[in-house]
Amino acid sequence: MTKESPFEVIIVSDVHLGSRVSRAKQLLQWLKSQNFKKLILNGDIFDDLNIKWFLRDDWEYAVF
């Protein structure tokens, strides 16, 4: 079964990895359910450059 998606390109911004209000887990689940050719990360991916604040879900998104 192939993944069907109307998207050629997906643009994501304001993920804020490391923030308590980040919805990285939900975003990652949605991205994995899509079939797309390009993913553009458009700023504010990290909430802070201090990665000690990253949650487990943040790391999953960071290596996606």
C-alpha positions in Angstrom: 0.0 0.0 0.0 1.5 3.4 -1.0 1.0 6.6 0.9 -1.2 9.0 -1.0 -0.6 12.7 -0.5 -1.5 15.9 -2.4 1.8 17.4 -1.3 4.9 17.9 -3.5 6.6 20.2 -0.9 5.8 20.5 2.8 7.0 23.7 4.6 7.3 23.6 8.4 8.2 26.4 10.8 8.0 27.2 14.4 8.5 23.7 15.7 10.4 25.0 18.8 12.2 21.7 19.7 13.0 21.8 23.4 9.9 23.8 24.4 7.3 22.2 26.6 4.6 23.4 24.1 6.3 21.9 21.0 4.1 19.5 19.2 7.0 17.7 17.5 5.5 14.2 18.2 2.3 15.0 16.4 4.2 16.7 13.5 6.5 13.7 13.1 3.5 11.3 13.0 1.9 13.4 10.4 5.1 13.8 8.3 5.6 10.0 8.4 2.0 9.5 7.1 2.7 11.7 4.0 4.4 11.1 0.7 6.3 14.2 -0.3 9.5 15.1 -2.3 10.8 18.0 -0.3 10.6 19.2 3.3 11.5 22.8 3.9 12.3 23.8 7.5 11.6 27.5 7.7 13.0 28.8 10.9 12.4 28.5 14.7 13.0 24.8 14.6 14.8 25.0 18.0 13.4 26.9 20.9 16.8 27.4 22.3 20.3 26.3 21.2 20.7 24.5 24.6 19.8 21.0 23.5 19.7 19.7 27.1 16.1 20.9 27.1 15.2 18.5 24.3 12.5 15.9 25.1 12.6 12.4 23.7 10.1 13.3 21.0 12.3 16.3 20.0 15.2 13.9 19.3 13.0 11.8 17.1 12.1 14.8 15.0 15.6 16.1 14.9 16.8 12.9 13.2 13.8 12.4 10.9 
